Amino acid sequence: MKLKQIIINTIAVLFSLGCLAQEPVTTQSRKAKKEYAEANGLFKLRNNVAALESINRAIEEDAAFIEAYLMKAEICHDMGRLTDEIDAFEKAKALHGQVYFKYLDYNLALTYLGIGEYEKARRCYNSFLQMEGTTKRSREYAAENLQKIEFALNQMQNPVPFEPQSLGADIEMPYEQYWPSLSIDAKTLVFTMLLPDSTRFLPNGEIMMQEDFYVTRFIDGKWQPPVPIGSSINTPGNEGAQQISADGKMLVFTSCNRRDGMGMCDIYFARKDINGQWGRPYNAGAVINTKYSEKQPCLSPDGRRLYFASDRPGGYGKLDLWVSELQENGRWGKPVNLGERINTPQDDISPFIHPDNRTLYFSSDGRLGMGGKDIYITRLTDSLTWEEPKNLGYPINTYRDEIGLVVDNSGERAFFSTNFASATKNIYTFTLPAEVRPQPVSYVHGTIIDKQTNRPLSATVQLLNVETGDTVMLVNADQGEFLVSLPIGQSYAMHVNRADYLFNSLHFNLGSQHTAITPKEVAIQLEKPIVGTNIILNNIFFKTNSAELTNESFAELKRMEQFILANPTLKFEIGGHTDNIGTAEHNKHLSQQRAESVYKYLTEKGIDASQLTYKGYGATIPVADNSTAEGRSQNRRTELKIIATE
């Protein structure tokens, strides 16, 4: 049965099963009563097929047997046969079944809502609210669902653009596919597939199903046939609700009832080794996992935040969304609830944080929606505060459960799983409406090596917003390789740091960009801090033809300050350089003044003046061709050079 139906009909079952235990009063047929009792016993044993056969025989004996129709509705509900459930309820209602079972319209409304028949559901709820002697809880729930119905009808009158497309014939399969996850370059897609396990059978003889991960890659303009992710991760058990990291080197996923598990469902990690092979999964540990369920994990693009759903204590409802921060020691910190602006008394699940690191998509059935779990969007306004979530609208959201949405780095293409066009769920893609798009993102892929030995170096890569100085992302470059998201619309300073090496400074100006741009590839050479080595400070800026530092320089200046303080035995020269526009005398004077401005800033911050000197070189030491704007921009620079050691 669909998860949605299990949830929305919980109260229906609560208010219906009582009638099954009572002696039927609407039939005098002994044979009908016998079949009814037999069906009741089989239903309690969960033998629904046999129970349905018995209750149908009871109805054949007496077509006016109200309790038999009510039982049939319950059996069909348990089997997920909603149209048959409605038919049974309607036949009971035609026989004035509300006299014997006052919650008939209530249950009928829930079932109509479960198939998107909003007008019929509304009529049934209104009829139910006229009944006397019903519980306060049921009346409140009916009123809440009437609000959802009004919301849904309004959404259907104002649909958003939505044209889902298949990923292609090579991806579509007869088995259900769901939980897509996408690498930042949008060329690797991992999803969960539900497969038959020919070695295990249910008591009724049916083959059991189990979940595995499959991978497809986008090559030559099309998605290739999917292949299993590998035996190191896929097991005879269930693996699902996964996400691949931005760089494609980490997989985080849900697995339930494993031997090394700590609760019903736990979060696991798996890493790719240097040869591109997936290692064995490992449990996220006791801070993340508890005796409760932790599931549907999602890593932030820098890998430093882990979002997930859990029913652990301390939340606002059933399943809530939580986040854990990666600590400096490499361990995950204590998870924090995302708060009541995000979480509701019902289920809030399926988090996806976009590569812009501030736009969150999730699913919930605790808000005004289309009836089941709808997809919502919210954004961080600062490091702690989320905007009020917004429903993505109809027909993206329907009466079905919509979960597991991901969005590519452009912010335009979304991927999710649905069965609206076939009997089984498959992965589809569609263009997001403009108002619910995240910030477009480019990215930089880099390698880091020792300049003298050419060997790869692990390092820390810090991305800062040059206007605010805030750290946007912090990435550990393992084995000398990294990938960092670059949200469009800002200018960034990037610092590559490793102990006992000079830091490296890069600048990326995406402030004028409004759409995703071509990703950048950079090769970074780090040097040991010895006499004669220097750092080109690509994020020191001055006002035009002036020595006045701009606010965008302060993030770089602070990094300089930290580096100099950490190396008290070194002496540095601050060098100013210009392009060749203007006279040599003017350029020499301007570069001297600019170097002095940096010197004054650092000494005013407490740097010992004996550790520093400064000099202006004008245009005498170019590093690029002054005949191009790009070259002149590179020549206008500030450098920090090691000139002596104590």
Salt bridges, closest charged atoms under 4 A:
GLU23 OE2 - LYS33 NZ 3.99
GLU35 OE2 - ARG57 NE 3.23
GLU61 OE2 - LYS31 NZ 3.65
ASP78 OD2 - ARG46 NH2 2.61
ASP84 OD2 - ARG81 NH2 2.91
GLU85 OE1 - HIS77 ND1 3.71
ASP87 OD2 - LYS91 NZ 3.28
ASP105 OD1 - LYS93 NZ 2.76
GLU119 OE1 - ARG122 NH2 2.56
GLU140 OE2 - LYS136 NZ 3.94
GLU150 OE2 - ARG122 NH1 2.46
ASP170 OD2 - LYS222 NZ 3.35
ASP197 OD2 - ARG200 NE 2.85
GLU239 OE2 - ARG258 NH2 3.29
GLU294 OE2 - ARG312 NH1 3.48
GLU325 OE2 - ARG305 NE 2.66
ASP347 OD2 - LYS373 NZ 3.83
ASP356 OD1 - HIS354 ND1 3.71
ASP365 OD2 - LYS373 NZ 3.47
GLU388 OE1 - ARG341 NE 3.71
GLU388 OE2 - ARG367 NH1 3.69
GLU481 OE1 - LYS249 NZ 2.67
GLU481 OE2 - HIS445 NE2 2.59
GLU521 OE1 - HIS445 ND1 2.78
GLU527 OE2 - LYS451 NZ 3.78
GLU548 OE2 - LYS543 NZ 3.23
GLU556 OE1 - HIS495 NE2 2.31
ASP579 OD2 - ARG636 NH1 2.64
GLU596 OE2 - LYS600 NZ 3.58
GLU639 OE1 - HIS577 NE2 3.92
GLU639 OE2 - ARG637 NE 2.73
